Amino acid sequence: MLLCRYLRLYFVSSGLVCSNVNRTWVKRSVSNLVKTFAVHDWTTTTRRWRHGNLVDLFGDQSVQRYVGQLVEEHRRLNSMLQHARLSDSDRKAVVWRHSELQPLAKIWRSIERSVEELEEVKTLRLSSSTSKDEDEHFADLLKEEEENILNRMVAFRQDLMRALVPVDPLDSSDVVLEVVSGRTTGGDICQQFTKEMFQMYQGFAFYKSWDFETLNYSTAEYGGLHHAAVRIAGENVYRHLKHEGGTHRVQRIPEVGLSSRMQRIHTGTMTVIVLPQPTEVDASIDPKDLRIDTFRSRGAGGQSVNTTDSAVRIVHLPTGVSAECQQTRSQLQNRETAMRMLRARLYQSMMGEKTEQRLAARKQQVGTRSQSDRIRTYNFSQDRVTDHRTGYMTRDVKEFMRGGEDLDELITDLLDHAEREAILDLVQTKSSRPDQAGSGSTNDI
């Protein structure tokens, strides 16, 4: 009861309670929050925070207008295909656009049917409540059916919003992922953190049942890592990892190395680079533009010293892009691996300008692969991981670094945020070109 009073006072003070509609909304919100508070175990500290989901966008008037325009466009195209006389080229264009809008229109019809069913159930509930011999069992069934319809409508709205998300053609690509230790700050802590990040992504690949192939692995002192490159292959790898690119910061008391003697909190950084490897694109490379160097692999010394020039470095002379590999004792295998890495980097270089323009147009910070951006902080002292792009926060850093469910939840939150931003940008762009869409409204749904 105390919680209910507090929430009602908050809504009143915020100016939200000004109509019967708002009062109804407040009552429902309070009821839902009370249920949430009742079932939650508040004996433990909240582990994570995340923003709203895609369903919230359905309440945006600009999004509703845009959906209405698309539904109306689908109806016009359907009528044209049935009645209009079209040339072969025009019919092909109309069929393509009609097929593109078909999934959205199908979801919309499901929402319309749900609204009709909801109105029927409400009418039956009102009529049964005025009856003298009201059947309580029948009333309970109507109430249960109303809740089921509302739940279906939420799911349909979620599907509707996802149908608006622009498709990234690279989402299904495999990736080359690199982890690089910071050079200017942190010293030993950066190298140790880079190794832990490598292990985190290795654990995440295992969690997602992806293939994880090490291409290059350069160790550092005290068991740390200077640089590593891996190829990760599987279902929608780039979709899940494309937002991991950037600068990751760590704050902790070092456990090993010279910095550990000071017993105070140090700050270090490392960089993650994610390069897509689309199967349908093959960067054309002229062998004359390549300089191939061989050298002896760097190791820990003793029996680990490689006595042959098996390490390979390949430089693309026109662009200056280079790649090297010293993972195996076979110069031929290292050369093939270095060539694969070079192709991925050249492709990324070619796509970089286009990608930056697209992200700038969307005003979307999530997804940028700028290596100068600090995207996430791992605070071991406070046992907290914070993503600075969305504000997502989770506890238990060590569990997070295992690369399992906790990392998957954070990545899912990033994807949700990116999809919300993409939809809003798409709506804004289309709204500035009203000639491309018809008139429609979804205010009643």
JOBELQUI-V61562 format. One line per field, one symbol per residue. ss: DSSP state (H for helix, E for strand, C for the rest). Layout:
BEGIN
ss: ???
END
This chain:
BEGIN
ss: CHHHHHHHHHHHHCCCCCCHHHHHHHHHHHHHHHHHHHHCCCCCCCCEECCCCHHHHHHCHHHHHHHHHHHHHHHHHHHHHHHCCCCHHHHHHHHHHHHHHHHHHHHHHHHHHHHHHHHHHHHHHHHHHHCCCCCHHHHHHHHHHHHHHHHHHHHHHHHHHHHHCCCCCCCCCEEEEEEEECCCCCCHHHHHHHHHHHHHHHHHHHHCCCEEEEEEEEECHHHCEEEEEEEEECCCHHHHHHHHCEEEEEEECCCCCHHHHHCCCEEEEEEEEEEEECCCCCCCCCHHHEEEEEECCCCCCHHHCCCCCCEEEEEECCCCEEEEECCCCCHHHHHHHHHHHHHHHHHHHHHHHHHHHHHHHHCCCCCCCCCCCEEEEEECCCCEEEECCCCCEEECHHHHCCCCHHHHHHHHHHHHHHHHHHHHHHHHHHHCCHHHCCCCCCCCC
END
